[in-house]
Structure formats: C-alpha cells, structure tokens
Amino acid sequence: MRLLPRRIFPRLVLPLLLAIGLSQGIWLAEALHGQHRLKRGLVHSQIFEQVEATLRLLAALPAERWAETVEHLSLSDLCYAIEAAPVVADGPDQDPPLAGRLASLLRLYAAGPPRLAMETTDTRPCAGYEAVSGSPHAGPADHSHDFGALAIAVPLADGRWLNAQARMVLPPLWDRPTLVSLLVLAGVTIGGVFLLVSHETRSLRRLAAAVERLGRGETVPRVPEDGPSEVVALIRAFNTMQDRLTRFIQDRTRLLGAISHDLRTPLTSLRLKAELLDDPDLAAQMTATLTEMETIVRSSLDFARNDATSEPSRDIDLTALVDSLVEDMAELGQDVAFAEDSPRLTLPARPTALRRALRNLIENAVRYGHHARVACRRADGAALVEIADDGPGIPDDQLAEVVKPFVRLESSRNRATGGVGLGLAIAADIVAAHGGSLALRNRAAGGLTATVSLPLPAAGRSGAPTAKV
C-alpha cells in the first residue's frame, strides 16, 4: 500500500504538516492541561480562603454567636452551617495534595484536620440561599463552564463542626477564544508551509515541464538556474545535456547535407554520360541506377533532418487529423477505412510531421496488406492510433528490426515494392519525437497491426475536453 503520494509537493507538505501538527498538538495539550489545573487551583484557593476568613471571624466571636454569624455569611455558591456531625465522612482523601493545602491554611483555627470531598456534578448545595442573594448562574447559560460541588468539614474547639458546601464554577478545557486562536495558528502554519514548499518546488515544476517538452522533440529554452543548490545542479545538468543534444543533431544534419551536396555533382555527371551512350538499354539501366541513388541520398537527408522537431507544436484533434488523412488517401484510390466510432482525442503535436508518419504507416499497410483499417482509442493515459492490414505480416524475430533505418524484408531496392527502408524508421522517429512509441504486432487472424501511442495531457487522460487550435 502506497503511504505517500507520487508528486513531490504533497510528499514534502504532508509529512511537514504532520510533524508540525503533532508537535503543536502535544504542546497545546500540555499547555491546556496546565492552564486548566491552574484555573481549578485558583477556584479551590478562593473557596479555601473564604473558609479561612470565616474561621478567623468565628475565632473572634463567642461560640453562641457562631451559628447566627455563618448564616449571614452564607451565599448561593458557598453556604455554612454549625452542626454536630460533619458533612464529609471520615476516609482517605480524594486529593491528598489539595487536602494538605487546606489543612495547612486552616491549622491556626481548626481543632483538627479538616475533611474534604469533591463531586463533579452540580448538587446545588446552597439552593436555600438563592432567594436571598440570587444566583449569578440563573437564567440562560452565557458561558461554557462546568459546575461541581465541594464539601469541607472543619472541627471546632467546642466539638462541633463548621460545614461548608460550595458550588464550584469549573473552567472548561476548551473555550471559544482558545479554539479561535488554535484555528488561526493552524491556518497561518499551513499557509506558510504551502507558500514555502510551493516556492521551493517552482524550479522543479519548470524543469519537469521542460523535460516533457524536450521528450516531445520541441525546442526548449534554457531553464533558469535558481532554487536550492541541489535543484540548481539538476537544472544545470539538464541545460548542458540539451545543449549537447542540439549540437549533435546539428552536426549530423550538416554532415549529411554536405554529403548529399557533394554527391550531386558526380551523379549529375554520370547522368549526362549515360545519356551520351549509344546503347539505349544500357543508358536506361544506368539512369535507373542513378535515380535510385539520388532517392537514397534524398531519403537519408530527409531522415537526418527530422522535420518533426522544426515544426511548432500546438493542440490538435488527433481523430479529425486521422479521419481527414484517410479520406485523402481514399480519394486517391487506396483501400482505406476509418472507424467512425473513434473518440475525440486532443493533444499537443506537430500536425504536418505526425500526418507524414501516419501516412507512411497507412501506405505500408495498403502496399503489403492491400487494405488498411484505421481506428483511434484512449487507453492508460495515451491516445492510440491502430492501423491493421490483411497482409502476410512480419516474422516475430524481425518486428523490432524493421523500424530501423535501411532495414527491409525483401532483397530488392525497387521503390514500387519497398523503397529504401526508411518509411517505418521515419514514422518511428516522428512518433518518438512526440514522446510516443510505435509498436508492431502480428494479428492472430493474419496481417499486421501498427499501433501509434501518444501521451495525452492531464485533461485528456481524464476525458475532459481541451480547446482545439
């Protein structure tokens, strides 16, 4: 199972966001937990200090006034009572550190260790005092706090107990300001990461586009060498490779052009001498041989020049191009048929060069198979043009050889039967210059199928239409 996406942008962004989110989440959890404990501690300290102030006041009054005094000191959220029994049963402390804090605070006024009990539910222990003082928490809730109950029993010097019951307003772990701050922080972090990674991968995207265009045989300007040092080294290597390829092709074309030019003079001289021969049969044979030599030289030069890379590329409707080519060849009397149910396929190409390659393949099918059936279809992100014939086919061990220059399956050099062996080579070269491939396979029912595969752009792979130029 693939855990990471294929593209470099999400491969960089997703792990980075995951790491940032994990670290920020741990930090936020620790911060919120600490803040929550601090707020709860403040609530407890507030109640403890009020109990301590009440005990200090009782210490200054006679015992017979204690009950009346605590009655007047009681509120809706903290009420007191002087009673013979404690409201908290004797037992282990629920929160020993908190109980220790309370005992330390009340040690000067309590006759013994105080008892402490807490509940996480709102028991409303002081409901009887709401009519007198009113409850600040009555009515529609305008907060997100939770409520709890706290009971304290403090032994007094006369054997009775000061029972204090409090309704605690507990702060929530999450509140709206915290959530808004978290969302703003996450948005800023994600936006910053996206901008940073997008900027750093811009050079790679330019390089990828240049590589794709170069693979289709287009003339690509030098890619600007900017970005991280590793990316700059990669772009510099690509530019150097492109310069070397351009020089190599230009040198090869100039060499073959010079050879072709140098051969014209002796060939013309031989043709003139052949015309002066007294034997007409011998003259005709020499003229035919010279014509064949000129054809070989001209075909070789055309192959070397490779016009597929000189024509500008533009978006074309491949299906319409193939359909019009078949119609033109049919009007010339060739037995060619096109599948009318072929889907529309739009892709960037050089229409003149591509038309030449397809014409060579169809002409081969008609020459050797007497009939050609042409169809277009889409498969695996590519546009396919299939040309089938009913001829004798090609031996399986020769399928890869016949697309090489000057390779023919028959021994003669008669252009009527086979030309000079450059038709398939030129077609394969043009298709390769478009970033595609040419495949030949024998049909089970007899005959040969030539399949031209051309890469579709991203929109074409998903079936979305693109504009035709």
N, C-alpha and C positions, 0 to 999 in steps of 0.2 A: 504493500500500500504506500503510495506516494504521500509523504507528510508535507513537503514543501512544494510550492508552485514552480512552474518552469521559468517564468520571467524573473529577471534579476531585481526589478523594482519591488515586487511583493516579497521576494526572498530576503531582501535587506530590511524592508519596512516591518514585516510581521514579527520576526524574532526581536527586532529592536523595540517595537511596541510591547511585545510580550515581556521582555526584560524590564522595561520601564514600568509597565503596569504592575508587574509582580513586586518590584522593589517599592513602588509608591503605595501599593496596597498594603504591604507589610508595615511600612512606615505609618500609613494612615490608621491602620488597625491599632498599632501601638499608641499613636497619639490620641485617638479617640478613646481608647480604653483608659489611658492615664487621665485624660480630661474628665471622663465620666467618673472615675474614682475620686478625683479631686472635688468635683461638684457634690458628689454624695457625702464626702467628708465634710464639706462646708455645711451641708444641711444638718448632719449629725452634730457638728460642733455648735451650731446655732441653738439646737434644742438643748444640748448639754449645758451651754452657758446660761440659758434661761432657767433650767432646773437649778443650776448652781446659784443664780441670783435669788431664786425663790427660797432656797435653803438658808442663804445668808440673811434674808429678811426674817425668816422664821426664827433664826437664832437670836434676833434682837427683840423678839416678842415673847410674852408669856405663853405657855402651852395651851391655855384655854382659848386663846385667840387664833390658834393655827388654822382650825377648820374654816372659820369665817374669812380669814385672810386669803387662803388658797382658793376659796370660792370666788372671791373678787378678782383674783389673778387669772382665772381660767378664761380661755378663748376658744373659738370654734376649732382651732387646729392644735391647741395644747391645753389640756384641762388637768386639774389637780384634784386630789381627794386625800384626806387624812383618815385612814382606815386601820382596823385591827389586823387585817391579813393583807399580804402583798398580792398584787395582780399578776405577778410573774412567779411561776412555780420554781422551786429550787431544782437546779440541774446544771449540766455542763453548759457553758456559754456558747451561743451560736457563733459569735465572732470574738474570740479571745482578745485580739488587739484592740477592738473597739471597746470591749468591756474594761480592759485595762486603762484606756484613756479616760473612761467615765469614772472609774474608781479613783484615779489619780486626781481628777478635777474636784471630786466631792469629798476627799479624805478629811478635810478640816471640819465638815459639817455633818457627815453621816456617822451613825453609831456603828456601822459595819459595812461590809462590801455590798454595793448596790447590785441589783439584778436587772438584766436587760433581755428583752425579747423583741424580735422583728418579724413582721409579716409583709409579704409582697402584695397583699390585697388591701383595698381601701375598706376598712371596717367602720369608718366614721365613728370613732370612739367618743367624740365630743359633740354629737348631734344636738344634745340638750342646750348647748350654748349658742346655737346659730340664731335663735330668735332674739337674743340679747345683743350680740355683737355682729351678727350677719356673717355669711361665709364669702370670702373673696373668690371662691371657685364655683359659686352657684350660677345657674343660667347656662346659655350656650357655651360650649368649650371654644376658647380662642387660643388654645395652646396645644402642644403635643406632648405634654408631660404625663408621667405616670404617677400613681399615688401608692403609698404604703403606710403601714402602721408601725409605731414604735412604742413599746411599753417599758417604763422604768419604775422600779420599786426601790425606795431608799429607806433603810431602817433609821428611826429617830431615837432620841435619848430616852423618851418615856415608854418605849416598847412598841409604839405604833409605827405605821409605815406611811411615807409620802408616796402615793401612787400617781405617776404622771403618764398620761397617754397622749401621744402626738400623732397627728395626721401629716405624713411627710409628702412633700411635692418633689418627686424624683425626676431629675433631668433625663431625657431620652438619650440613647446612644447616637441617634441620627436626628438632626433637625434641618429645617429648610435652609438656613444660611450655610450650614456645613455641606449639604448636598449641592447647593448652587456653587459654592467655592470649589468643590470637587469636580463638578462638570466643567467649570471654566478652566481649571487646571488641566483636566484631561483634554479639552479642546485645544488649548494652547500647545500642549505637549504633542498631540497628534498632528496638528497643523505644522508645527516646527519640524517634526520628523519628516513629514511628507515633502515640505519645501526643501529641506536639506538633501534628502535622498534623490528627489527629482532633479535638483541642480547638479548633484554629483554624477548622476547617470545620464545626463543630457548628452555628453560626449559619446557614451556608448550607444545611445539611440541613433545619433548621427552616423556613427561608424557602421552599425547594423544596416541602416538604410543604404549607405554607400556600397557595402558588401553585396547586398541584394541586387542593386542596380548593376554593379560590375559583373555579377554572376549572370545577368541577362544580356551582357555584352554592351551595355551602354557606356558612353564616355562620362566618367565621373570626375568632377573637380577634386582637388586635394582637400582632404578633410582637415579642418582646423585642429591643430595640436594643442588642446587645452584640457584641463581637468587634473585629476590626481596623477602622480608620476607614473604609476603602472599603466593607466589608461593612455597617457601621452606616449609611452613606449610602444603600446599596441597600435595606436594610430600611426605613429611614425613608421612602424614596420609595414603597415598596410600601404601607406603612401609610397614607400620605397618599392614594394612589390608591384604596385600599379605602374610606377614609372618604368621598371624593368620590363614588365609585360608589354607596355606600349612601345618601348624601343625595340623589343624583339620582333613584334608584329610589323613595325615599320621597316626594320631591316630586312625581314623576309620578303615583304612586298616589293621593296626596292630591288632586291636581288633578282626575284623572278621577273620583275618588269624589265630589268636590264638584260636578262637572258632572252626574254621574248623579243625585245627590241633588236638585240644582236643577231637573232636567228632570222629576222625578217629579210635582211639583205641577201644572205645566201639562198634562202628559199625562193625569193623573187628571181634571183639569178638563175637558179635551177629551172624555175618555171619557164623563163624565157628560152633557155637552151632546149627544154623539152619541146617547145612549140616549133623549134627550128629543125627537129628531127624529120627525116624523110619517111620513116616508118610510122604511120598513124597509130597502129596498135601499141607500139612501144611508147609513143608520146602520150597516149591516153592512160596507160598504166603508170607512167612517171607522174603525170598530172594528178591522178587519183591519190598516189602515194604522198605527193607534196601537199595536197588538200587535207589528207588525214593528219599529216604532221602539223600543219597550221591549226587544225582543230584541236589537237592535243595541247599545243602551246597555249592557244587562247583559253581552253578549258582549265588548264593548270593555273594560268594567271587569274582567271575569274575565281577559282577556288582559293588561291592565296590571298587575293584582295579581301575576300569575305565581306561583301557588301552588307551583311546582316548587322554589322556594328557601325556603319556610317549613317544609316537612316535613323532619324529621330523616333523615339518610342512615344506611343500615345494609346489611349484606351480604344479598343476596337471590339466590335461584336463578332467573336470568332465564328459563331454559327452562320451569321449572314455572310461573312467572308467565304467560308467553305461552300455555302449554297450558291453564291454568285460564280465561284470558280467552277463548280460542277456544271452550272448552266452554260458557261462559256465553252467548256470542253465538249459538252453535249451538242452545242450548235456547230462545232467543228466536225461532227460525225463520230465522236468517240462514244463507246458504250459505257456510260457512267450514270449512276443513280444515287440520289441523296435521300437519307431517311428524314421524312418531313416531321416526325415526332421528336426530333432532336431539341433539347432545351436551349434556351438562350444563355450564352457564356460570354461574359465581358471580362477582359483582362488587358493589361498593358503589353503592347507588342509593336513590331515594325511590320506593317501590313504588306509592303512590297516584298520584303525578304521572306516573310512567312508564306506568302502566296506562292513564291517561287519554290520553296521547299515542298509544299503540299502538291504543287503541280508535278514536280519530279516524281513524287511517290505515286500519284494517280496515273501518270503516264507509264510508269513501270508496271503498275497493276494491269493496265489495258494492254501493254505490249506483250507481257508474258502470260496473263490470265484471260485476255480478250474481253474482260468485263470487270468493272470496279463498282463496289458498293461502299458508300461513304456515310458515316454516322458520327455524331458528336454526343458526348455524355459527360457527366460530372462524377468523379469518384475520388475519395480520400483527399479532398482539398485540391484537386487538379482537374484541368479541362482535358478531355481525351478526344482525339480525332482518330477514328478507326477506318482503315482502308482495306477492304477484303477483296480477293480475286479468286478465280476458279482454276488458276494455272497449276503447273507441276509442283510448285513450292520450292523450297531450298533445303538441301541436306542439313540436318541439325548441327553437324560439326562445322558448317560454313555460315551459320546465321550471324555470328559475331564478326566474321571476316569481310562479308560483302559490303559493310558500311565503311570500310577503309578505302582510301584513295587508290584508284587504278586496279582494284580487285574486281574481276569479272569471272563468272562461272563458265563462260564459253571461251574458246581459244581465239576466235576471230576478232578483228577490230572493226567490223562492219557497223557503222552507226545505225543502220536500219535494224540491227539485232541487239546491239548492246552498247553502243557509244564507246567511250574511253574508260568507263568505270568510275566516273565521278558523280553521277546523279545522286546515288544514295549517300555518298560522302558529303556532298554539298548540303543535302537535306538534313543529315545528322548534325552537321556543323551549324547550320542556321538554328535548328531546334535547340542545340546546346547553348548557343549564344543568347537564347531567350530563357535560359535556366531550366530547360526541359530535357526530355530524353526521347529517343526513337528506339522502339523495340519491334523486332520481327519474330513471328511465331507461325508455325505450320498449323493449319486447321485440320481437325480430325476428319472432316468430310472431304478434304482435299483443298489445295490452294494455300495462299499465304495471307496473313493479316499484318499490316504495318500499323502500329499504334504510336501516335504522337502524344506525349504527355507534357502539358504546360502548366506551371504553377498558377493558381488563382490568387488574387489578393484576398485579404481577410474578409471583406464584404462578400466577395464571390464565393468563398468557401462556405459561408453560412446561408447562401442562397439569396442574399439581399441584392437587389439590382443596383448597378452603378451607371453613371452617366456615360453615354457613348459620345465620343468626339468625332 
